[in-house]
Amino acid sequence: MREEEGRLIRRNHSISIEGREKVSITGVEDMDSFNDEEVTIVTEYGLLSIGGHDLHINKLNLDEGHLVLEGYIEGLEYMDKETPSGRGGLFAKLFR
């Protein structure tokens, strides 16, 4: 969520999968973790884990809240917003 003129505004959140080889996600708030088999992002609706093989990030723009991921997509799963470590996303950890 972002604040605009004293109001909280929700980011649009959508997921588009093309042939299990490319996923485009909007409403991304932060990157929690990534490797070639799993990418975990923070959305307003909770953590979203994308599993697969040979995954790579083609585009990540946190200002726009947009992620494009390519590779072989096996599944997507939402989890509670707090990470198991309870410390926030990757960028929050880097800039503490």
Biotite code that builds the C-alpha atoms (Angstrom):
import biotite.structure as struc

atoms = struc.array([
    struc.Atom([0.000, 0.000, 0.000], chain_id="A", res_id=1, res_name="MET", atom_name="CA", element="C"),
    struc.Atom([1.122, 3.538, -0.629], chain_id="A", res_id=2, res_name="ARG", atom_name="CA", element="C"),
    struc.Atom([-0.213, 6.747, 0.767], chain_id="A", res_id=3, res_name="GLU", atom_name="CA", element="C"),
    struc.Atom([-1.525, 9.501, -1.492], chain_id="A", res_id=4, res_name="GLU", atom_name="CA", element="C"),
    struc.Atom([-3.028, 12.710, -0.097], chain_id="A", res_id=5, res_name="GLU", atom_name="CA", element="C"),
    struc.Atom([-3.599, 11.086, 3.302], chain_id="A", res_id=6, res_name="GLY", atom_name="CA", element="C"),
    struc.Atom([-5.332, 8.006, 1.831], chain_id="A", res_id=7, res_name="ARG", atom_name="CA", element="C"),
    struc.Atom([-3.945, 4.505, 1.603], chain_id="A", res_id=8, res_name="LEU", atom_name="CA", element="C"),
    struc.Atom([-3.942, 3.303, -1.984], chain_id="A", res_id=9, res_name="ILE", atom_name="CA", element="C"),
    struc.Atom([-3.689, -0.401, -2.877], chain_id="A", res_id=10, res_name="ARG", atom_name="CA", element="C"),
    struc.Atom([-1.433, -1.355, -5.744], chain_id="A", res_id=11, res_name="ARG", atom_name="CA", element="C"),
    struc.Atom([-3.051, -3.384, -8.474], chain_id="A", res_id=12, res_name="ASN", atom_name="CA", element="C"),
    struc.Atom([-1.946, -6.997, -8.206], chain_id="A", res_id=13, res_name="HIS", atom_name="CA", element="C"),
    struc.Atom([-2.124, -9.352, -11.140], chain_id="A", res_id=14, res_name="SER", atom_name="CA", element="C"),
    struc.Atom([-0.351, -12.440, -12.416], chain_id="A", res_id=15, res_name="ILE", atom_name="CA", element="C"),
    struc.Atom([-0.034, -13.438, -16.060], chain_id="A", res_id=16, res_name="SER", atom_name="CA", element="C"),
    struc.Atom([1.610, -16.738, -17.061], chain_id="A", res_id=17, res_name="ILE", atom_name="CA", element="C"),
    struc.Atom([2.642, -17.422, -20.641], chain_id="A", res_id=18, res_name="GLU", atom_name="CA", element="C"),
    struc.Atom([3.108, -21.101, -21.469], chain_id="A", res_id=19, res_name="GLY", atom_name="CA", element="C"),
    struc.Atom([4.727, -21.970, -18.102], chain_id="A", res_id=20, res_name="ARG", atom_name="CA", element="C"),
    struc.Atom([7.831, -20.142, -19.350], chain_id="A", res_id=21, res_name="GLU", atom_name="CA", element="C"),
    struc.Atom([7.191, -16.530, -18.394], chain_id="A", res_id=22, res_name="LYS", atom_name="CA", element="C"),
    struc.Atom([5.301, -14.910, -15.531], chain_id="A", res_id=23, res_name="VAL", atom_name="CA", element="C"),
    struc.Atom([4.540, -11.209, -15.224], chain_id="A", res_id=24, res_name="SER", atom_name="CA", element="C"),
    struc.Atom([3.446, -9.935, -11.816], chain_id="A", res_id=25, res_name="ILE", atom_name="CA", element="C"),
    struc.Atom([2.234, -6.489, -10.791], chain_id="A", res_id=26, res_name="THR", atom_name="CA", element="C"),
    struc.Atom([1.754, -5.232, -7.246], chain_id="A", res_id=27, res_name="GLY", atom_name="CA", element="C"),
    struc.Atom([5.231, -6.319, -6.142], chain_id="A", res_id=28, res_name="VAL", atom_name="CA", element="C"),
    struc.Atom([6.410, -4.494, -2.999], chain_id="A", res_id=29, res_name="GLU", atom_name="CA", element="C"),
    struc.Atom([9.780, -6.161, -2.377], chain_id="A", res_id=30, res_name="ASP", atom_name="CA", element="C"),
    struc.Atom([11.984, -9.120, -3.284], chain_id="A", res_id=31, res_name="MET", atom_name="CA", element="C"),
    struc.Atom([12.408, -11.579, -0.399], chain_id="A", res_id=32, res_name="ASP", atom_name="CA", element="C"),
    struc.Atom([14.675, -14.226, -1.950], chain_id="A", res_id=33, res_name="SER", atom_name="CA", element="C"),
    struc.Atom([15.621, -15.714, -5.273], chain_id="A", res_id=34, res_name="PHE", atom_name="CA", element="C"),
    struc.Atom([17.609, -18.511, -6.888], chain_id="A", res_id=35, res_name="ASN", atom_name="CA", element="C"),
    struc.Atom([17.185, -20.591, -10.031], chain_id="A", res_id=36, res_name="ASP", atom_name="CA", element="C"),
    struc.Atom([14.516, -22.827, -8.418], chain_id="A", res_id=37, res_name="GLU", atom_name="CA", element="C"),
    struc.Atom([12.455, -20.407, -6.305], chain_id="A", res_id=38, res_name="GLU", atom_name="CA", element="C"),
    struc.Atom([11.671, -16.700, -6.258], chain_id="A", res_id=39, res_name="VAL", atom_name="CA", element="C"),
    struc.Atom([9.807, -15.213, -3.288], chain_id="A", res_id=40, res_name="THR", atom_name="CA", element="C"),
    struc.Atom([8.346, -11.727, -3.495], chain_id="A", res_id=41, res_name="ILE", atom_name="CA", element="C"),
    struc.Atom([6.375, -9.542, -1.108], chain_id="A", res_id=42, res_name="VAL", atom_name="CA", element="C"),
    struc.Atom([2.961, -8.378, -2.275], chain_id="A", res_id=43, res_name="THR", atom_name="CA", element="C"),
    struc.Atom([0.226, -6.544, -0.426], chain_id="A", res_id=44, res_name="GLU", atom_name="CA", element="C"),
    struc.Atom([-1.621, -9.864, -0.308], chain_id="A", res_id=45, res_name="TYR", atom_name="CA", element="C"),
    struc.Atom([1.248, -11.805, 1.293], chain_id="A", res_id=46, res_name="GLY", atom_name="CA", element="C"),
    struc.Atom([4.420, -13.525, 0.220], chain_id="A", res_id=47, res_name="LEU", atom_name="CA", element="C"),
    struc.Atom([4.254, -15.141, -3.197], chain_id="A", res_id=48, res_name="LEU", atom_name="CA", element="C"),
    struc.Atom([6.619, -18.013, -3.936], chain_id="A", res_id=49, res_name="SER", atom_name="CA", element="C"),
    struc.Atom([7.213, -19.032, -7.561], chain_id="A", res_id=50, res_name="ILE", atom_name="CA", element="C"),
    struc.Atom([8.850, -22.425, -8.003], chain_id="A", res_id=51, res_name="GLY", atom_name="CA", element="C"),
    struc.Atom([10.422, -23.954, -11.078], chain_id="A", res_id=52, res_name="GLY", atom_name="CA", element="C"),
    struc.Atom([13.683, -24.614, -12.912], chain_id="A", res_id=53, res_name="HIS", atom_name="CA", element="C"),
    struc.Atom([16.212, -22.284, -14.532], chain_id="A", res_id=54, res_name="ASP", atom_name="CA", element="C"),
    struc.Atom([14.337, -19.241, -13.189], chain_id="A", res_id=55, res_name="LEU", atom_name="CA", element="C"),
    struc.Atom([15.807, -15.833, -13.887], chain_id="A", res_id=56, res_name="HIS", atom_name="CA", element="C"),
    struc.Atom([14.556, -12.331, -13.339], chain_id="A", res_id=57, res_name="ILE", atom_name="CA", element="C"),
    struc.Atom([14.078, -10.548, -16.638], chain_id="A", res_id=58, res_name="ASN", atom_name="CA", element="C"),
    struc.Atom([12.708, -7.337, -15.112], chain_id="A", res_id=59, res_name="LYS", atom_name="CA", element="C"),
    struc.Atom([12.270, -6.021, -11.576], chain_id="A", res_id=60, res_name="LEU", atom_name="CA", element="C"),
    struc.Atom([11.006, -2.495, -10.983], chain_id="A", res_id=61, res_name="ASN", atom_name="CA", element="C"),
    struc.Atom([9.913, -1.944, -7.396], chain_id="A", res_id=62, res_name="LEU", atom_name="CA", element="C"),
    struc.Atom([8.883, 1.668, -8.079], chain_id="A", res_id=63, res_name="ASP", atom_name="CA", element="C"),
    struc.Atom([6.299, 0.368, -10.557], chain_id="A", res_id=64, res_name="GLU", atom_name="CA", element="C"),
    struc.Atom([5.760, -2.875, -8.606], chain_id="A", res_id=65, res_name="GLY", atom_name="CA", element="C"),
    struc.Atom([6.477, -5.047, -11.654], chain_id="A", res_id=66, res_name="HIS", atom_name="CA", element="C"),
    struc.Atom([8.368, -8.345, -11.981], chain_id="A", res_id=67, res_name="LEU", atom_name="CA", element="C"),
    struc.Atom([8.941, -10.453, -15.093], chain_id="A", res_id=68, res_name="VAL", atom_name="CA", element="C"),
    struc.Atom([10.359, -13.904, -14.443], chain_id="A", res_id=69, res_name="LEU", atom_name="CA", element="C"),
    struc.Atom([11.390, -16.474, -17.047], chain_id="A", res_id=70, res_name="GLU", atom_name="CA", element="C"),
    struc.Atom([12.216, -20.179, -16.833], chain_id="A", res_id=71, res_name="GLY", atom_name="CA", element="C"),
    struc.Atom([10.110, -23.299, -16.349], chain_id="A", res_id=72, res_name="TYR", atom_name="CA", element="C"),
    struc.Atom([7.278, -22.414, -13.946], chain_id="A", res_id=73, res_name="ILE", atom_name="CA", element="C"),
    struc.Atom([6.087, -25.300, -11.743], chain_id="A", res_id=74, res_name="GLU", atom_name="CA", element="C"),
    struc.Atom([3.858, -23.487, -9.273], chain_id="A", res_id=75, res_name="GLY", atom_name="CA", element="C"),
    struc.Atom([2.884, -20.385, -7.346], chain_id="A", res_id=76, res_name="LEU", atom_name="CA", element="C"),
    struc.Atom([1.942, -20.254, -3.682], chain_id="A", res_id=77, res_name="GLU", atom_name="CA", element="C"),
    struc.Atom([0.830, -17.426, -1.387], chain_id="A", res_id=78, res_name="TYR", atom_name="CA", element="C"),
    struc.Atom([2.024, -17.419, 2.229], chain_id="A", res_id=79, res_name="MET", atom_name="CA", element="C"),
    struc.Atom([1.593, -15.108, 5.212], chain_id="A", res_id=80, res_name="ASP", atom_name="CA", element="C"),
    struc.Atom([3.211, -11.726, 4.678], chain_id="A", res_id=81, res_name="LYS", atom_name="CA", element="C"),
    struc.Atom([5.827, -12.154, 7.419], chain_id="A", res_id=82, res_name="GLU", atom_name="CA", element="C"),
    struc.Atom([8.901, -14.068, 6.306], chain_id="A", res_id=83, res_name="THR", atom_name="CA", element="C"),
    struc.Atom([10.018, -16.996, 8.458], chain_id="A", res_id=84, res_name="PRO", atom_name="CA", element="C"),
    struc.Atom([12.833, -14.799, 9.777], chain_id="A", res_id=85, res_name="SER", atom_name="CA", element="C"),
    struc.Atom([10.350, -11.967, 10.369], chain_id="A", res_id=86, res_name="GLY", atom_name="CA", element="C"),
    struc.Atom([12.771, -9.402, 8.978], chain_id="A", res_id=87, res_name="ARG", atom_name="CA", element="C"),
    struc.Atom([11.165, -8.286, 5.725], chain_id="A", res_id=88, res_name="GLY", atom_name="CA", element="C"),
    struc.Atom([12.416, -8.590, 2.165], chain_id="A", res_id=89, res_name="GLY", atom_name="CA", element="C"),
    struc.Atom([15.874, -8.714, 0.631], chain_id="A", res_id=90, res_name="LEU", atom_name="CA", element="C"),
    struc.Atom([16.111, -4.978, 0.006], chain_id="A", res_id=91, res_name="PHE", atom_name="CA", element="C"),
    struc.Atom([14.948, -4.217, 3.553], chain_id="A", res_id=92, res_name="ALA", atom_name="CA", element="C"),
    struc.Atom([17.755, -6.471, 4.820], chain_id="A", res_id=93, res_name="LYS", atom_name="CA", element="C"),
    struc.Atom([20.352, -4.806, 2.602], chain_id="A", res_id=94, res_name="LEU", atom_name="CA", element="C"),
    struc.Atom([19.474, -1.280, 3.655], chain_id="A", res_id=95, res_name="PHE", atom_name="CA", element="C"),
    struc.Atom([19.081, -1.738, 7.439], chain_id="A", res_id=96, res_name="ARG", atom_name="CA", element="C"),
])
